[in-house]
């Protein structure tokens, strides 16, 4: 792990959210004045291409000006992204075996599960992100069993973050 940084890959539709908006949220989600001594846990923003590089550096300068001090978050080119081991994927969702069973019945292997938009959305809901109203709008598109729907609704209502099964 010494030459890797744990990171999250964000695939996005620029018609729905801009790279700058994603950057704004990243800058707000951590303390850019500090950085971990280990490369594994460093604060970092990785860019792909010159437009993303320019946006990352511009927003970094804005943050530096707003804070009035050095920004220690690393801004670097994305070289290669390695997915984490399977047991790290969709962490919150993995706490709900009934929902995992729905994926297994649908024929999801490890890679399909890792790359699944539905699994990502469900992981977010189980992790406490999203509202009941958002869930109800999306629920028909998830393809869950009746039992899976009931568990998901309960978890979102209780805000239990994947601790029930």
C-alpha positions as CSV (number, residue, x, y, z in Angstrom):
1,X,0.0,0.0,0.0
2,X,3.0,2.3,0.4
3,X,2.7,3.6,-3.2
4,X,-1.1,3.9,-3.4
5,X,-3.6,6.4,-2.1
6,X,-7.1,5.2,-1.1
7,X,-9.5,7.1,-3.3
8,X,-13.0,7.1,-4.6
9,X,-13.6,7.2,-8.3
10,X,-16.5,9.4,-9.3
11,X,-18.1,8.8,-12.7
12,X,-20.5,11.7,-13.5
13,X,-22.7,13.1,-16.2
14,X,-21.6,16.7,-16.8
15,X,-25.1,17.5,-18.0
16,X,-26.3,16.8,-14.5
17,X,-23.4,18.0,-12.4
18,X,-20.2,19.9,-13.3
19,X,-16.7,18.9,-12.4
20,X,-16.4,22.2,-10.6
21,X,-19.5,21.3,-8.4
22,X,-17.9,18.0,-7.6
23,X,-14.7,19.9,-6.7
24,X,-16.6,22.3,-4.5
25,X,-18.1,19.3,-2.6
26,X,-14.7,17.7,-2.2
27,X,-13.1,20.9,-0.9
28,X,-16.0,21.2,1.6
29,X,-15.7,17.5,2.7
30,X,-12.2,17.6,4.2
31,X,-9.8,20.0,5.9
32,X,-7.4,21.1,3.1
33,X,-5.1,22.7,5.6
34,X,-4.0,19.3,6.9
35,X,-2.7,16.2,5.2
36,X,-1.8,12.7,6.5
37,X,1.8,11.8,6.6
38,X,1.1,8.5,4.9
39,X,0.5,8.5,1.1
40,X,-2.2,5.8,1.7
41,X,-4.4,8.3,3.5
42,X,-3.4,11.6,2.0
43,X,-6.0,14.2,0.9
44,X,-5.9,14.2,-2.9
45,X,-7.8,15.3,-6.0
46,X,-6.9,13.4,-9.1
47,X,-7.7,14.9,-12.5
48,X,-8.0,13.5,-16.0
49,X,-7.1,15.9,-18.8
50,X,-6.1,19.6,-19.0
51,X,-9.6,21.0,-18.4
52,X,-10.0,19.1,-15.1
53,X,-6.4,20.0,-14.1
54,X,-7.2,23.7,-14.7
55,X,-10.4,23.5,-12.7
56,X,-8.7,21.7,-9.8
57,X,-5.9,24.2,-9.6
58,X,-8.2,27.2,-9.9
59,X,-10.5,25.9,-7.1
60,X,-7.4,25.1,-5.0
61,X,-6.3,28.7,-5.4
62,X,-9.8,29.9,-4.4
63,X,-9.6,27.7,-1.2
64,X,-6.1,29.0,-0.4
65,X,-7.4,32.6,-0.7
66,X,-10.5,31.9,1.4
67,X,-8.5,30.2,4.1
68,X,-5.6,32.6,4.0
69,X,-3.1,29.8,4.3
70,X,-1.4,26.9,2.5
71,X,-3.5,24.2,1.1
72,X,-2.0,20.7,1.6
73,X,-4.4,18.7,-0.4
74,X,-2.5,17.1,-3.3
75,X,-3.7,17.8,-6.8
76,X,-2.2,15.3,-9.2
77,X,-2.9,13.5,-12.5
78,X,-4.8,10.3,-12.4
79,X,-2.4,7.6,-13.5
80,X,-4.4,4.5,-12.9
81,X,-7.3,3.6,-10.6
82,X,-7.3,0.2,-8.9
83,X,-10.6,-0.9,-7.4
84,X,-10.4,-1.9,-3.7
85,X,-10.9,-5.5,-2.7
86,X,-14.4,-6.9,-3.0
87,X,-15.1,-6.8,0.7
88,X,-14.5,-3.0,0.7
89,X,-17.0,-2.4,-2.1
90,X,-20.5,-1.1,-1.2
91,X,-19.6,-1.3,2.5
92,X,-23.0,-0.3,3.9
93,X,-25.0,-2.5,1.5
94,X,-22.9,-5.5,2.5
95,X,-24.5,-5.3,5.9
96,X,-27.9,-6.3,4.5
97,X,-27.8,-9.8,3.4
98,X,-31.4,-9.8,2.1
99,X,-30.5,-7.0,-0.4
100,X,-27.3,-8.9,-1.4
101,X,-29.4,-11.9,-2.1
102,X,-31.5,-9.9,-4.6
103,X,-28.2,-9.1,-6.5
104,X,-27.1,-12.7,-6.4
105,X,-30.5,-13.9,-7.7
106,X,-30.1,-11.4,-10.6
107,X,-26.8,-12.9,-11.5
108,X,-24.5,-10.2,-10.3
109,X,-20.9,-11.3,-9.9
110,X,-18.2,-9.3,-8.1
111,X,-17.4,-7.0,-11.0
112,X,-21.0,-6.3,-12.0
113,X,-21.8,-5.6,-8.4
114,X,-18.8,-3.3,-8.0
115,X,-19.8,-1.3,-11.1
116,X,-23.5,-1.3,-10.5
117,X,-25.3,2.0,-10.4
118,X,-28.1,0.4,-8.5
119,X,-25.7,-1.1,-5.9
120,X,-24.1,2.4,-5.5
121,X,-27.5,4.1,-5.0
122,X,-28.6,1.5,-2.5
123,X,-25.3,1.7,-0.6
124,X,-25.8,5.4,-0.3
125,X,-29.4,5.0,1.1
126,X,-28.3,2.3,3.5
127,X,-25.4,4.5,4.6
128,X,-27.8,7.3,5.6
129,X,-27.6,9.4,2.5
130,X,-30.8,10.4,0.6
131,X,-34.3,11.1,1.7
132,X,-37.4,8.8,1.9
133,X,-38.9,10.9,-0.9
134,X,-35.8,10.3,-3.2
135,X,-35.9,6.6,-2.4
136,X,-39.6,6.3,-3.3
137,X,-39.0,8.0,-6.6
138,X,-36.1,5.7,-7.5
139,X,-37.4,2.5,-5.9
140,X,-39.2,1.1,-9.0
141,X,-36.0,1.2,-11.0
142,X,-34.0,-0.9,-8.5
143,X,-35.6,-4.3,-9.3
144,X,-35.7,-5.5,-5.7
145,X,-37.9,-8.2,-4.2
146,X,-40.8,-7.2,-2.0
147,X,-38.8,-8.2,1.0
148,X,-35.8,-6.2,-0.2
149,X,-38.0,-3.1,-0.6
150,X,-39.4,-3.5,2.9
151,X,-35.9,-3.8,4.4
152,X,-34.6,-0.8,2.4
153,X,-37.6,1.4,3.4
154,X,-37.1,0.4,7.1
155,X,-33.4,1.2,7.0
156,X,-34.0,4.6,5.4
157,X,-36.8,5.4,7.8
158,X,-34.7,4.4,10.9
159,X,-31.5,5.9,9.5
160,X,-29.8,2.8,10.9
161,X,-26.9,2.8,8.4
162,X,-26.9,-0.9,7.5
163,X,-27.0,-2.2,11.0
164,X,-30.2,-4.2,10.6
165,X,-30.6,-7.3,8.5
